[in-house]
Amino acid sequence: MRNSFKELEKENMERFEKESQNVKDKIDGETSSFKFIGDVLDLYFSKVMGVFVAMSGGKDDDNKPKKDNSNPAD
Amino acid sequence: MINLLYPLLTRDIPTTMSDEDVIKEYLATQNSAYFDVLYKRYSGKIFGKCISLLKEEAKAADATQEIFMKILLNLSKFSGKSKFSTWIYSITYNFCIDVIRRAKKDPSLLVDDIETKHDVVDDIEDTYLLELKVSRLKVILEEIPAMDKSFLLMKYQDDMSIREISEITKKSESAVKMKIKRAKQKFKKTYKEIYKEE
């Protein structure tokens, strides 16, 4: 049996072909921006949190004295 | 390491790979080639629904972009309970209906639930709609309210079951059946008004 709805869908899909790459580029641009913001937050968020912890009187993990592993007997 | 040196290309992904497997791989690797596969498979269909509902090509293209962003950001929430196509079409229909509702262009979306269940509606054969000329189908779909149009598209274009439509629209199955009957009736009435001579 014919299905005019499917035929219409096919027609619309063909219509999208010329616009497809343009839309894809915009999506890629938007995802790159999200990724960039995510990377920036990832990089600096822990540092900012460390500053807040230090300001509120806590100890910043970065200032912890490093464990001396030079003596294997420890 | 090999992946970094030789990034995966869309053409390297087998076309037979199921949507669910493509999603799993995308979530595991974040490799955009997997998302490109989903885009290739569904962007045309999504655009088609958007243009049927929003009527303008530029608006449909913008909507397609926004819908894909929604899909991308919510991909991890896809549970696999329904087919992936049903899930993305649900996002598509809800997005478009929301756009029309916000523009207040279609009063049918505001009085959607006022109609009573008990009205008697004659059933119209599916062949009446399915065997229509595409040019005429387009004209009628332009004229009927967006909500009726979306029910007809879900049933006849997307081959969704009553249960699937009921899940998407959050209406009972009997309400969905009634909505489809009413949409067909409006379709026929509009057809007769436009093509009077036949």
Chai-1 contact restraints between the chains, C-beta under 6 A:
chainA,res_idxA,chainB,res_idxB,connection_type,confidence,min_distance_angstrom,max_distance_angstrom,comment,restraint_id
A,R2,B,L130,contact,1.0,0.0,6.0,A-B,restraint_1
A,R2,B,E131,contact,1.0,0.0,6.0,A-B,restraint_2
A,N3,B,L130,contact,1.0,0.0,6.0,A-B,restraint_3
A,S4,B,L130,contact,1.0,0.0,6.0,A-B,restraint_4
A,S4,B,L132,contact,1.0,0.0,6.0,A-B,restraint_5
A,S4,B,V134,contact,1.0,0.0,6.0,A-B,restraint_6
A,S4,B,L137,contact,1.0,0.0,6.0,A-B,restraint_7
A,F5,B,Y156,contact,1.0,0.0,6.0,A-B,restraint_8
A,F5,B,Q157,contact,1.0,0.0,6.0,A-B,restraint_9
A,E7,B,V134,contact,1.0,0.0,6.0,A-B,restraint_10
A,L8,B,V134,contact,1.0,0.0,6.0,A-B,restraint_11
A,L8,B,L137,contact,1.0,0.0,6.0,A-B,restraint_12
A,E9,B,G48,contact,1.0,0.0,6.0,A-B,restraint_13
A,E9,B,Q157,contact,1.0,0.0,6.0,A-B,restraint_14
A,N12,B,G48,contact,1.0,0.0,6.0,A-B,restraint_15
A,N12,B,I51,contact,1.0,0.0,6.0,A-B,restraint_16
A,M13,B,G44,contact,1.0,0.0,6.0,A-B,restraint_17
A,M13,B,G48,contact,1.0,0.0,6.0,A-B,restraint_18
A,F16,B,G44,contact,1.0,0.0,6.0,A-B,restraint_19
A,F16,B,F47,contact,1.0,0.0,6.0,A-B,restraint_20
A,E19,B,A61,contact,1.0,0.0,6.0,A-B,restraint_21
A,S20,B,S43,contact,1.0,0.0,6.0,A-B,restraint_22
A,V23,B,A61,contact,1.0,0.0,6.0,A-B,restraint_23
A,V23,B,T64,contact,1.0,0.0,6.0,A-B,restraint_24
A,V23,B,Q65,contact,1.0,0.0,6.0,A-B,restraint_25
A,K26,B,Q65,contact,1.0,0.0,6.0,A-B,restraint_26
A,I27,B,Q65,contact,1.0,0.0,6.0,A-B,restraint_27
A,I27,B,F68,contact,1.0,0.0,6.0,A-B,restraint_28
A,E30,B,M69,contact,1.0,0.0,6.0,A-B,restraint_29
